[in-house]
Amino acid sequence: MATTHKTRMLIIGSGPAGLTAAIYGARAGMEPIVVQGLQPGGQLTITTDVENYPGFRDVIQGPWLMQEMQAQAEHVGTRMLWDTITEVQFDGWPFRAIGDSGDVYEGDVLVIATGAQARWLGVPGEQEMSGKGVSACATCDGFFYRGKKVVVIGGGNTAVEEALYLTNHASEVVLIHRRDSLRAEKILQDRLFAHPKVSVLWNKAVERFAGETGLQTVELVDTVTGEKSQVATDGAFVAIGHAPATDLFKGKLELDASGYIVVEAGTPRTAIPGVFACGDVMDHTYRQAVTAAGTGCMAALDAERFLAERDFEAAKG
């Protein structure tokens, strides 16, 4: 039998944004429910070494950090439920979400923290080498390649920005692009081409990431001639963009051209009063665990204020 779960604050997603919102919401007495989704804990559960989350002098493990966040959220009164939301209804209060299990979740406010996923190439060796030389986040992992040679795959703003960032750490950065021109903004291209540490391999597609215990070479094919080649490297960064997990909200909330939820500038507020978005689902610029946690805090604070104002108006009659 399907069950209806009711709460003052319903949170969809259980990464740093969702769990931080839950911690603040629980401490405000809203008894939040977190529906964890397909990847409980978010992207950090597939991230090994984390060195840039404040509060830890030594390298910590992503899965451990998310376990601790969840334990903290539960300790202060959050209910964690294992389900995947397949439908949302915003046409009245309370907001409703229907799970794959058939259960119904009702919340006086809704916090969306469904995150985003890096787009991958889908070539052999990519997933096997993830965390062993292959990454999708230069800001997260660039520090581990100080004085080493790295490659960046892609041709848009993301790829060029990652390549330029990596010049702060790596001794050599090779940008690999499957076409003969970049899609990135001209000012970024000018900076890239002027940098002495950067070189570009044009018309090259990645066929395979290879190595013994870790990445050693990237195998390429020329997209014009079909000629095979390879480049030796210590690390490879796949930078072909991110895909926000917003399919559930198409036609229900305003999304930008890249699929991210549109919020009021500087806030987690969506166009629907009482519906808030936080973390990577609305942030196409920073995409860091610490910024996700920050916007989760903002969402919870705004949600608490929203409910307080609504309750006050209702009490006045």
ROZA-714592 format. One record per residue (C-alpha): x, y, z; residue number from 1; residue in one letter. Coordinates in nm, 2 decimals. Layout:
<sites>
site xx:X | yy:Y | zz:Z | nuke:NUM | vovex:a .
...
</sites>
This chain:
<sites>
site xx:0.00 | yy:0.00 | zz:0.00 | nuke:1 | vovex:m .
site xx:0.13 | yy:0.35 | zz:-0.09 | nuke:2 | vovex:a .
site xx:0.20 | yy:0.58 | zz:0.20 | nuke:3 | vovex:t .
site xx:0.16 | yy:0.96 | zz:0.22 | nuke:4 | vovex:t .
site xx:0.44 | yy:1.13 | zz:0.40 | nuke:5 | vovex:h .
site xx:0.37 | yy:1.49 | zz:0.52 | nuke:6 | vovex:k .
site xx:0.62 | yy:1.75 | zz:0.63 | nuke:7 | vovex:t .
site xx:0.67 | yy:2.12 | zz:0.67 | nuke:8 | vovex:r .
site xx:0.98 | yy:2.10 | zz:0.45 | nuke:9 | vovex:m .
site xx:1.02 | yy:1.85 | zz:0.17 | nuke:10 | vovex:l .
site xx:1.37 | yy:1.82 | zz:0.02 | nuke:11 | vovex:i .
site xx:1.44 | yy:1.63 | zz:-0.31 | nuke:12 | vovex:i .
site xx:1.81 | yy:1.53 | zz:-0.33 | nuke:13 | vovex:g .
site xx:2.07 | yy:1.43 | zz:-0.07 | nuke:14 | vovex:s .
site xx:2.40 | yy:1.59 | zz:-0.18 | nuke:15 | vovex:g .
site xx:2.57 | yy:1.88 | zz:0.02 | nuke:16 | vovex:p .
site xx:2.29 | yy:2.12 | zz:-0.08 | nuke:17 | vovex:a .
site xx:2.00 | yy:1.90 | zz:0.02 | nuke:18 | vovex:g .
site xx:2.16 | yy:1.78 | zz:0.35 | nuke:19 | vovex:l .
site xx:2.26 | yy:2.13 | zz:0.45 | nuke:20 | vovex:t .
site xx:1.91 | yy:2.25 | zz:0.39 | nuke:21 | vovex:a .
site xx:1.79 | yy:1.96 | zz:0.60 | nuke:22 | vovex:a .
site xx:2.02 | yy:2.04 | zz:0.89 | nuke:23 | vovex:i .
site xx:1.91 | yy:2.41 | zz:0.90 | nuke:24 | vovex:y .
site xx:1.54 | yy:2.31 | zz:0.84 | nuke:25 | vovex:g .
site xx:1.55 | yy:2.05 | zz:1.13 | nuke:26 | vovex:a .
site xx:1.71 | yy:2.30 | zz:1.36 | nuke:27 | vovex:r .
site xx:1.43 | yy:2.54 | zz:1.28 | nuke:28 | vovex:a .
site xx:1.17 | yy:2.28 | zz:1.38 | nuke:29 | vovex:g .
site xx:1.04 | yy:2.20 | zz:1.03 | nuke:30 | vovex:m .
site xx:1.10 | yy:1.83 | zz:1.06 | nuke:31 | vovex:e .
site xx:1.22 | yy:1.79 | zz:0.70 | nuke:32 | vovex:p .
site xx:1.20 | yy:1.48 | zz:0.49 | nuke:33 | vovex:i .
site xx:1.48 | yy:1.42 | zz:0.24 | nuke:34 | vovex:v .
site xx:1.40 | yy:1.19 | zz:-0.05 | nuke:35 | vovex:v .
site xx:1.74 | yy:1.07 | zz:-0.15 | nuke:36 | vovex:q .
site xx:1.70 | yy:0.98 | zz:-0.52 | nuke:37 | vovex:g .
site xx:1.91 | yy:0.76 | zz:-0.74 | nuke:38 | vovex:l .
site xx:2.25 | yy:0.87 | zz:-0.61 | nuke:39 | vovex:q .
site xx:2.22 | yy:0.92 | zz:-0.23 | nuke:40 | vovex:p .
site xx:2.49 | yy:1.17 | zz:-0.13 | nuke:41 | vovex:g .
site xx:2.53 | yy:1.31 | zz:-0.47 | nuke:42 | vovex:g .
site xx:2.85 | yy:1.34 | zz:-0.68 | nuke:43 | vovex:q .
site xx:3.08 | yy:1.34 | zz:-0.37 | nuke:44 | vovex:l .
site xx:3.00 | yy:0.97 | zz:-0.32 | nuke:45 | vovex:t .
site xx:3.20 | yy:0.90 | zz:-0.63 | nuke:46 | vovex:i .
site xx:3.48 | yy:1.14 | zz:-0.54 | nuke:47 | vovex:t .
site xx:3.78 | yy:0.99 | zz:-0.36 | nuke:48 | vovex:t .
site xx:4.02 | yy:1.25 | zz:-0.23 | nuke:49 | vovex:d .
site xx:3.86 | yy:1.58 | zz:-0.11 | nuke:50 | vovex:v .
site xx:4.11 | yy:1.85 | zz:-0.01 | nuke:51 | vovex:e .
site xx:3.91 | yy:2.17 | zz:-0.05 | nuke:52 | vovex:n .
site xx:3.62 | yy:2.13 | zz:0.19 | nuke:53 | vovex:y .
site xx:3.67 | yy:2.36 | zz:0.49 | nuke:54 | vovex:p .
site xx:3.74 | yy:2.22 | zz:0.83 | nuke:55 | vovex:g .
site xx:3.97 | yy:1.93 | zz:0.75 | nuke:56 | vovex:f .
site xx:4.35 | yy:1.97 | zz:0.75 | nuke:57 | vovex:r .
site xx:4.41 | yy:1.63 | zz:0.59 | nuke:58 | vovex:d .
site xx:4.26 | yy:1.48 | zz:0.27 | nuke:59 | vovex:v .
site xx:3.92 | yy:1.32 | zz:0.34 | nuke:60 | vovex:i .
site xx:3.71 | yy:1.08 | zz:0.13 | nuke:61 | vovex:q .
site xx:3.39 | yy:1.21 | zz:-0.04 | nuke:62 | vovex:g .
site xx:3.17 | yy:0.91 | zz:0.06 | nuke:63 | vovex:p .
site xx:3.28 | yy:0.96 | zz:0.43 | nuke:64 | vovex:w .
site xx:3.20 | yy:1.33 | zz:0.41 | nuke:65 | vovex:l .
site xx:2.85 | yy:1.26 | zz:0.28 | nuke:66 | vovex:m .
site xx:2.79 | yy:0.99 | zz:0.55 | nuke:67 | vovex:q .
site xx:2.88 | yy:1.25 | zz:0.82 | nuke:68 | vovex:e .
site xx:2.65 | yy:1.51 | zz:0.66 | nuke:69 | vovex:m .
site xx:2.36 | yy:1.26 | zz:0.66 | nuke:70 | vovex:q .
site xx:2.43 | yy:1.15 | zz:1.01 | nuke:71 | vovex:a .
site xx:2.43 | yy:1.51 | zz:1.13 | nuke:72 | vovex:q .
site xx:2.10 | yy:1.58 | zz:0.94 | nuke:73 | vovex:a .
site xx:1.94 | yy:1.28 | zz:1.10 | nuke:74 | vovex:e .
site xx:2.08 | yy:1.37 | zz:1.45 | nuke:75 | vovex:h .
site xx:1.90 | yy:1.70 | zz:1.44 | nuke:76 | vovex:v .
site xx:1.57 | yy:1.55 | zz:1.33 | nuke:77 | vovex:g .
site xx:1.57 | yy:1.49 | zz:0.95 | nuke:78 | vovex:t .
site xx:1.39 | yy:1.19 | zz:0.81 | nuke:79 | vovex:r .
site xx:1.58 | yy:1.02 | zz:0.52 | nuke:80 | vovex:m .
site xx:1.36 | yy:0.82 | zz:0.28 | nuke:81 | vovex:l .
site xx:1.49 | yy:0.60 | zz:0.00 | nuke:82 | vovex:w .
site xx:1.28 | yy:0.67 | zz:-0.31 | nuke:83 | vovex:d .
site xx:1.31 | yy:0.84 | zz:-0.65 | nuke:84 | vovex:t .
site xx:1.07 | yy:1.11 | zz:-0.73 | nuke:85 | vovex:i .
site xx:0.90 | yy:1.07 | zz:-1.07 | nuke:86 | vovex:t .
site xx:0.64 | yy:1.35 | zz:-1.06 | nuke:87 | vovex:e .
site xx:0.59 | yy:1.68 | zz:-0.89 | nuke:88 | vovex:v .
site xx:0.27 | yy:1.88 | zz:-0.85 | nuke:89 | vovex:q .
site xx:0.29 | yy:2.26 | zz:-0.79 | nuke:90 | vovex:f .
site xx:-0.07 | yy:2.35 | zz:-0.85 | nuke:91 | vovex:d .
site xx:-0.16 | yy:2.40 | zz:-0.48 | nuke:92 | vovex:g .
site xx:-0.06 | yy:2.37 | zz:-0.12 | nuke:93 | vovex:w .
site xx:0.09 | yy:2.15 | zz:0.00 | nuke:94 | vovex:p .
site xx:0.33 | yy:2.07 | zz:-0.28 | nuke:95 | vovex:f .
site xx:0.32 | yy:1.71 | zz:-0.38 | nuke:96 | vovex:r .
site xx:0.58 | yy:1.47 | zz:-0.51 | nuke:97 | vovex:a .
site xx:0.52 | yy:1.11 | zz:-0.62 | nuke:98 | vovex:i .
site xx:0.79 | yy:0.85 | zz:-0.58 | nuke:99 | vovex:g .
site xx:0.88 | yy:0.55 | zz:-0.79 | nuke:100 | vovex:d .
site xx:0.76 | yy:0.34 | zz:-0.50 | nuke:101 | vovex:s .
site xx:0.41 | yy:0.49 | zz:-0.53 | nuke:102 | vovex:g .
site xx:0.44 | yy:0.68 | zz:-0.21 | nuke:103 | vovex:d .
site xx:0.33 | yy:1.05 | zz:-0.20 | nuke:104 | vovex:v .
site xx:0.53 | yy:1.32 | zz:-0.03 | nuke:105 | vovex:y .
site xx:0.36 | yy:1.65 | zz:0.07 | nuke:106 | vovex:e .
site xx:0.55 | yy:1.95 | zz:0.19 | nuke:107 | vovex:g .
site xx:0.44 | yy:2.31 | zz:0.28 | nuke:108 | vovex:d .
site xx:0.77 | yy:2.42 | zz:0.12 | nuke:109 | vovex:v .
site xx:0.98 | yy:2.23 | zz:-0.14 | nuke:110 | vovex:l .
site xx:1.35 | yy:2.25 | zz:-0.17 | nuke:111 | vovex:v .
site xx:1.50 | yy:2.11 | zz:-0.49 | nuke:112 | vovex:i .
site xx:1.86 | yy:1.98 | zz:-0.46 | nuke:113 | vovex:a .
site xx:1.87 | yy:1.73 | zz:-0.74 | nuke:114 | vovex:t .
site xx:2.22 | yy:1.83 | zz:-0.86 | nuke:115 | vovex:g .
site xx:2.39 | yy:1.80 | zz:-1.19 | nuke:116 | vovex:a .
site xx:2.61 | yy:1.53 | zz:-1.35 | nuke:117 | vovex:q .
site xx:2.93 | yy:1.59 | zz:-1.55 | nuke:118 | vovex:a .
site xx:2.89 | yy:1.48 | zz:-1.91 | nuke:119 | vovex:r .
site xx:3.13 | yy:1.19 | zz:-1.99 | nuke:120 | vovex:w .
site xx:3.27 | yy:1.07 | zz:-2.32 | nuke:121 | vovex:l .
site xx:3.16 | yy:0.71 | zz:-2.28 | nuke:122 | vovex:g .
site xx:3.48 | yy:0.56 | zz:-2.41 | nuke:123 | vovex:v .
site xx:3.68 | yy:0.26 | zz:-2.28 | nuke:124 | vovex:p .
site xx:3.88 | yy:0.32 | zz:-1.97 | nuke:125 | vovex:g .
site xx:3.70 | yy:0.64 | zz:-1.87 | nuke:126 | vovex:e .
site xx:3.51 | yy:0.50 | zz:-1.57 | nuke:127 | vovex:q .
site xx:3.78 | yy:0.25 | zz:-1.48 | nuke:128 | vovex:e .
site xx:4.03 | yy:0.54 | zz:-1.46 | nuke:129 | vovex:m .
site xx:3.80 | yy:0.78 | zz:-1.27 | nuke:130 | vovex:s .
site xx:3.99 | yy:0.89 | zz:-0.96 | nuke:131 | vovex:g .
site xx:4.30 | yy:0.73 | zz:-1.10 | nuke:132 | vovex:k .
site xx:4.39 | yy:1.00 | zz:-1.35 | nuke:133 | vovex:g .
site xx:4.06 | yy:1.08 | zz:-1.51 | nuke:134 | vovex:v .
site xx:3.85 | yy:1.37 | zz:-1.37 | nuke:135 | vovex:s .
site xx:3.57 | yy:1.60 | zz:-1.46 | nuke:136 | vovex:a .
site xx:3.66 | yy:1.88 | zz:-1.22 | nuke:137 | vovex:c .
site xx:3.98 | yy:2.08 | zz:-1.25 | nuke:138 | vovex:a .
site xx:3.90 | yy:2.29 | zz:-0.95 | nuke:139 | vovex:t .
site xx:3.85 | yy:1.98 | zz:-0.74 | nuke:140 | vovex:c .
site xx:4.15 | yy:1.77 | zz:-0.86 | nuke:141 | vovex:d .
site xx:4.40 | yy:2.01 | zz:-1.02 | nuke:142 | vovex:g .
site xx:4.61 | yy:2.05 | zz:-0.71 | nuke:143 | vovex:f .
site xx:4.71 | yy:1.68 | zz:-0.74 | nuke:144 | vovex:f .
site xx:4.89 | yy:1.75 | zz:-1.07 | nuke:145 | vovex:y .
site xx:5.14 | yy:2.01 | zz:-0.96 | nuke:146 | vovex:r .
site xx:5.43 | yy:2.00 | zz:-1.19 | nuke:147 | vovex:g .
site xx:5.28 | yy:1.73 | zz:-1.41 | nuke:148 | vovex:k .
site xx:5.14 | yy:1.71 | zz:-1.76 | nuke:149 | vovex:k .
site xx:4.76 | yy:1.70 | zz:-1.81 | nuke:150 | vovex:v .
site xx:4.52 | yy:1.70 | zz:-2.10 | nuke:151 | vovex:v .
site xx:4.18 | yy:1.87 | zz:-2.12 | nuke:152 | vovex:v .
site xx:3.91 | yy:1.73 | zz:-2.35 | nuke:153 | vovex:i .
site xx:3.65 | yy:1.98 | zz:-2.50 | nuke:154 | vovex:g .
site xx:3.62 | yy:2.30 | zz:-2.69 | nuke:155 | vovex:g .
site xx:3.37 | yy:2.52 | zz:-2.51 | nuke:156 | vovex:g .
site xx:3.40 | yy:2.77 | zz:-2.23 | nuke:157 | vovex:n .
site xx:3.42 | yy:2.49 | zz:-1.97 | nuke:158 | vovex:t .
site xx:3.72 | yy:2.33 | zz:-2.14 | nuke:159 | vovex:a .
site xx:3.91 | yy:2.65 | zz:-2.19 | nuke:160 | vovex:v .
site xx:3.84 | yy:2.77 | zz:-1.84 | nuke:161 | vovex:e .
site xx:3.96 | yy:2.43 | zz:-1.70 | nuke:162 | vovex:e .
site xx:4.27 | yy:2.44 | zz:-1.91 | nuke:163 | vovex:a .
site xx:4.36 | yy:2.79 | zz:-1.79 | nuke:164 | vovex:l .
site xx:4.29 | yy:2.70 | zz:-1.43 | nuke:165 | vovex:y .
site xx:4.52 | yy:2.40 | zz:-1.46 | nuke:166 | vovex:l .
site xx:4.81 | yy:2.62 | zz:-1.57 | nuke:167 | vovex:t .
site xx:4.83 | yy:2.72 | zz:-1.21 | nuke:168 | vovex:n .
site xx:4.94 | yy:2.37 | zz:-1.12 | nuke:169 | vovex:h .
site xx:5.05 | yy:2.16 | zz:-1.41 | nuke:170 | vovex:a .
site xx:5.38 | yy:2.21 | zz:-1.60 | nuke:171 | vovex:s .
site xx:5.21 | yy:2.14 | zz:-1.94 | nuke:172 | vovex:e .
site xx:4.84 | yy:2.15 | zz:-2.05 | nuke:173 | vovex:v .
site xx:4.72 | yy:2.00 | zz:-2.38 | nuke:174 | vovex:v .
site xx:4.37 | yy:2.08 | zz:-2.50 | nuke:175 | vovex:l .
site xx:4.22 | yy:1.81 | zz:-2.72 | nuke:176 | vovex:i .
site xx:3.93 | yy:1.91 | zz:-2.94 | nuke:177 | vovex:h .
site xx:3.75 | yy:1.71 | zz:-3.20 | nuke:178 | vovex:r .
site xx:3.71 | yy:2.01 | zz:-3.44 | nuke:179 | vovex:r .
site xx:3.94 | yy:2.27 | zz:-3.59 | nuke:180 | vovex:d .
site xx:3.80 | yy:2.56 | zz:-3.40 | nuke:181 | vovex:s .
site xx:3.68 | yy:2.63 | zz:-3.04 | nuke:182 | vovex:l .
site xx:3.33 | yy:2.72 | zz:-2.94 | nuke:183 | vovex:r .
site xx:3.45 | yy:2.92 | zz:-2.64 | nuke:184 | vovex:a .
site xx:3.42 | yy:3.29 | zz:-2.61 | nuke:185 | vovex:e .
site xx:3.69 | yy:3.48 | zz:-2.80 | nuke:186 | vovex:k .
site xx:3.84 | yy:3.65 | zz:-2.49 | nuke:187 | vovex:i .
site xx:3.89 | yy:3.30 | zz:-2.34 | nuke:188 | vovex:l .
site xx:4.04 | yy:3.17 | zz:-2.66 | nuke:189 | vovex:q .
site xx:4.28 | yy:3.47 | zz:-2.67 | nuke:190 | vovex:d .
site xx:4.40 | yy:3.39 | zz:-2.32 | nuke:191 | vovex:r .
site xx:4.44 | yy:3.02 | zz:-2.40 | nuke:192 | vovex:l .
site xx:4.64 | yy:3.07 | zz:-2.71 | nuke:193 | vovex:f .
site xx:4.87 | yy:3.32 | zz:-2.54 | nuke:194 | vovex:a .
site xx:4.95 | yy:3.10 | zz:-2.25 | nuke:195 | vovex:h .
site xx:5.30 | yy:2.94 | zz:-2.28 | nuke:196 | vovex:p .
site xx:5.20 | yy:2.63 | zz:-2.09 | nuke:197 | vovex:k .
site xx:4.91 | yy:2.54 | zz:-2.33 | nuke:198 | vovex:v .
site xx:4.91 | yy:2.36 | zz:-2.66 | nuke:199 | vovex:s .
site xx:4.61 | yy:2.24 | zz:-2.87 | nuke:200 | vovex:v .
site xx:4.55 | yy:1.92 | zz:-3.06 | nuke:201 | vovex:l .
site xx:4.30 | yy:1.98 | zz:-3.33 | nuke:202 | vovex:w .
site xx:4.06 | yy:1.73 | zz:-3.49 | nuke:203 | vovex:n .
site xx:4.13 | yy:1.47 | zz:-3.24 | nuke:204 | vovex:k .
site xx:3.87 | yy:1.25 | zz:-3.06 | nuke:205 | vovex:a .
site xx:3.95 | yy:1.03 | zz:-2.76 | nuke:206 | vovex:v .
site xx:3.91 | yy:0.66 | zz:-2.82 | nuke:207 | vovex:e .
site xx:4.04 | yy:0.52 | zz:-2.50 | nuke:208 | vovex:r .
site xx:4.21 | yy:0.61 | zz:-2.16 | nuke:209 | vovex:f .
site xx:4.48 | yy:0.36 | zz:-2.09 | nuke:210 | vovex:a .
site xx:4.73 | yy:0.27 | zz:-1.82 | nuke:211 | vovex:g .
site xx:4.84 | yy:0.00 | zz:-1.57 | nuke:212 | vovex:e .
site xx:4.74 | yy:0.11 | zz:-1.22 | nuke:213 | vovex:t .
site xx:4.66 | yy:0.47 | zz:-1.33 | nuke:214 | vovex:g .
site xx:4.62 | yy:0.68 | zz:-1.64 | nuke:215 | vovex:l .
site xx:4.93 | yy:0.69 | zz:-1.86 | nuke:216 | vovex:q .
site xx:4.81 | yy:0.76 | zz:-2.21 | nuke:217 | vovex:t .
site xx:4.51 | yy:0.89 | zz:-2.40 | nuke:218 | vovex:v .
site xx:4.45 | yy:0.71 | zz:-2.73 | nuke:219 | vovex:e .
site xx:4.32 | yy:0.94 | zz:-3.01 | nuke:220 | vovex:l .
site xx:4.18 | yy:0.92 | zz:-3.36 | nuke:221 | vovex:v .
site xx:4.20 | yy:1.21 | zz:-3.61 | nuke:222 | vovex:d .
site xx:3.84 | yy:1.31 | zz:-3.70 | nuke:223 | vovex:t .
site xx:3.95 | yy:1.40 | zz:-4.06 | nuke:224 | vovex:v .
site xx:4.21 | yy:1.14 | zz:-4.16 | nuke:225 | vovex:t .
site xx:4.13 | yy:0.86 | zz:-3.92 | nuke:226 | vovex:g .
site xx:4.49 | yy:0.84 | zz:-3.82 | nuke:227 | vovex:e .
site xx:4.55 | yy:0.69 | zz:-3.47 | nuke:228 | vovex:k .
site xx:4.78 | yy:0.85 | zz:-3.22 | nuke:229 | vovex:s .
site xx:4.83 | yy:0.87 | zz:-2.85 | nuke:230 | vovex:q .
site xx:4.95 | yy:1.13 | zz:-2.59 | nuke:231 | vovex:v .
site xx:5.12 | yy:1.05 | zz:-2.27 | nuke:232 | vovex:a .
site xx:4.98 | yy:1.23 | zz:-1.97 | nuke:233 | vovex:t .
site xx:4.95 | yy:1.22 | zz:-1.59 | nuke:234 | vovex:d .
site xx:4.59 | yy:1.33 | zz:-1.58 | nuke:235 | vovex:g .
site xx:4.29 | yy:1.39 | zz:-1.81 | nuke:236 | vovex:a .
site xx:4.01 | yy:1.63 | zz:-1.75 | nuke:237 | vovex:f .
site xx:3.68 | yy:1.57 | zz:-1.94 | nuke:238 | vovex:v .
site xx:3.53 | yy:1.91 | zz:-1.98 | nuke:239 | vovex:a .
site xx:3.23 | yy:1.88 | zz:-2.21 | nuke:240 | vovex:i .
site xx:2.98 | yy:2.03 | zz:-1.98 | nuke:241 | vovex:g .
site xx:2.73 | yy:1.93 | zz:-1.71 | nuke:242 | vovex:h .
site xx:2.37 | yy:1.81 | zz:-1.73 | nuke:243 | vovex:a .
site xx:2.15 | yy:1.94 | zz:-1.44 | nuke:244 | vovex:p .
site xx:1.89 | yy:1.69 | zz:-1.31 | nuke:245 | vovex:a .
site xx:1.59 | yy:1.89 | zz:-1.41 | nuke:246 | vovex:t .
site xx:1.39 | yy:1.66 | zz:-1.64 | nuke:247 | vovex:d .
site xx:1.13 | yy:1.63 | zz:-1.36 | nuke:248 | vovex:l .
site xx:1.07 | yy:2.01 | zz:-1.36 | nuke:249 | vovex:f .
site xx:1.03 | yy:2.08 | zz:-1.74 | nuke:250 | vovex:k .
site xx:0.71 | yy:2.26 | zz:-1.79 | nuke:251 | vovex:g .
site xx:0.67 | yy:2.32 | zz:-1.42 | nuke:252 | vovex:k .
site xx:0.96 | yy:2.56 | zz:-1.34 | nuke:253 | vovex:l .
site xx:1.15 | yy:2.81 | zz:-1.56 | nuke:254 | vovex:e .
site xx:1.48 | yy:2.66 | zz:-1.68 | nuke:255 | vovex:l .
site xx:1.76 | yy:2.84 | zz:-1.86 | nuke:256 | vovex:d .
site xx:1.90 | yy:2.74 | zz:-2.20 | nuke:257 | vovex:a .
site xx:2.13 | yy:2.48 | zz:-2.04 | nuke:258 | vovex:s .
site xx:1.85 | yy:2.33 | zz:-1.83 | nuke:259 | vovex:g .
site xx:1.94 | yy:2.48 | zz:-1.49 | nuke:260 | vovex:y .
site xx:1.65 | yy:2.60 | zz:-1.27 | nuke:261 | vovex:i .
site xx:1.62 | yy:2.98 | zz:-1.29 | nuke:262 | vovex:v .
site xx:1.62 | yy:3.15 | zz:-0.95 | nuke:263 | vovex:v .
site xx:1.59 | yy:3.51 | zz:-0.83 | nuke:264 | vovex:e .
site xx:1.94 | yy:3.66 | zz:-0.85 | nuke:265 | vovex:a .
site xx:2.14 | yy:3.60 | zz:-0.53 | nuke:266 | vovex:g .
site xx:1.87 | yy:3.38 | zz:-0.38 | nuke:267 | vovex:t .
site xx:1.74 | yy:3.02 | zz:-0.41 | nuke:268 | vovex:p .
site xx:1.38 | yy:3.14 | zz:-0.48 | nuke:269 | vovex:r .
site xx:1.21 | yy:3.01 | zz:-0.79 | nuke:270 | vovex:t .
site xx:0.92 | yy:3.18 | zz:-0.96 | nuke:271 | vovex:a .
site xx:0.68 | yy:2.97 | zz:-0.75 | nuke:272 | vovex:i .
site xx:0.65 | yy:3.10 | zz:-0.39 | nuke:273 | vovex:p .
site xx:0.75 | yy:2.83 | zz:-0.15 | nuke:274 | vovex:g .
site xx:0.96 | yy:2.63 | zz:-0.40 | nuke:275 | vovex:v .
site xx:1.34 | yy:2.68 | zz:-0.36 | nuke:276 | vovex:f .
site xx:1.63 | yy:2.54 | zz:-0.57 | nuke:277 | vovex:a .
site xx:1.99 | yy:2.50 | zz:-0.43 | nuke:278 | vovex:c .
site xx:2.32 | yy:2.35 | zz:-0.53 | nuke:279 | vovex:g .
site xx:2.43 | yy:2.24 | zz:-0.87 | nuke:280 | vovex:d .
site xx:2.07 | yy:2.22 | zz:-1.01 | nuke:281 | vovex:v .
site xx:2.07 | yy:2.60 | zz:-1.02 | nuke:282 | vovex:m .
site xx:2.45 | yy:2.68 | zz:-1.02 | nuke:283 | vovex:d .
site xx:2.62 | yy:2.65 | zz:-1.36 | nuke:284 | vovex:h .
site xx:2.92 | yy:2.86 | zz:-1.25 | nuke:285 | vovex:t .
site xx:3.08 | yy:2.73 | zz:-0.94 | nuke:286 | vovex:y .
site xx:2.96 | yy:2.37 | zz:-0.89 | nuke:287 | vovex:r .
site xx:3.15 | yy:2.31 | zz:-0.57 | nuke:288 | vovex:q .
site xx:3.04 | yy:2.11 | zz:-0.26 | nuke:289 | vovex:a .
site xx:3.10 | yy:2.42 | zz:-0.04 | nuke:290 | vovex:v .
site xx:2.89 | yy:2.65 | zz:-0.26 | nuke:291 | vovex:t .
site xx:2.62 | yy:2.38 | zz:-0.28 | nuke:292 | vovex:a .
site xx:2.61 | yy:2.37 | zz:0.10 | nuke:293 | vovex:a .
site xx:2.59 | yy:2.75 | zz:0.12 | nuke:294 | vovex:g .
site xx:2.29 | yy:2.77 | zz:-0.11 | nuke:295 | vovex:t .
site xx:2.13 | yy:2.48 | zz:0.08 | nuke:296 | vovex:g .
site xx:2.16 | yy:2.69 | zz:0.39 | nuke:297 | vovex:c .
site xx:2.01 | yy:2.99 | zz:0.21 | nuke:298 | vovex:m .
site xx:1.72 | yy:2.77 | zz:0.09 | nuke:299 | vovex:a .
site xx:1.63 | yy:2.66 | zz:0.44 | nuke:300 | vovex:a .
site xx:1.65 | yy:3.01 | zz:0.58 | nuke:301 | vovex:l .
site xx:1.43 | yy:3.15 | zz:0.31 | nuke:302 | vovex:d .
site xx:1.19 | yy:2.85 | zz:0.35 | nuke:303 | vovex:a .
site xx:1.16 | yy:2.91 | zz:0.72 | nuke:304 | vovex:e .
site xx:1.09 | yy:3.28 | zz:0.67 | nuke:305 | vovex:r .
site xx:0.83 | yy:3.20 | zz:0.40 | nuke:306 | vovex:f .
site xx:0.64 | yy:2.97 | zz:0.63 | nuke:307 | vovex:l .
site xx:0.66 | yy:3.21 | zz:0.92 | nuke:308 | vovex:a .
site xx:0.51 | yy:3.49 | zz:0.70 | nuke:309 | vovex:e .
site xx:0.24 | yy:3.25 | zz:0.57 | nuke:310 | vovex:r .
site xx:0.15 | yy:3.13 | zz:0.91 | nuke:311 | vovex:d .
site xx:0.13 | yy:3.49 | zz:1.04 | nuke:312 | vovex:f .
site xx:-0.11 | yy:3.59 | zz:0.76 | nuke:313 | vovex:e .
site xx:-0.32 | yy:3.28 | zz:0.82 | nuke:314 | vovex:a .
site xx:-0.34 | yy:3.36 | zz:1.19 | nuke:315 | vovex:a .
site xx:-0.47 | yy:3.71 | zz:1.11 | nuke:316 | vovex:k .
site xx:-0.76 | yy:3.55 | zz:0.92 | nuke:317 | vovex:g .
</sites>
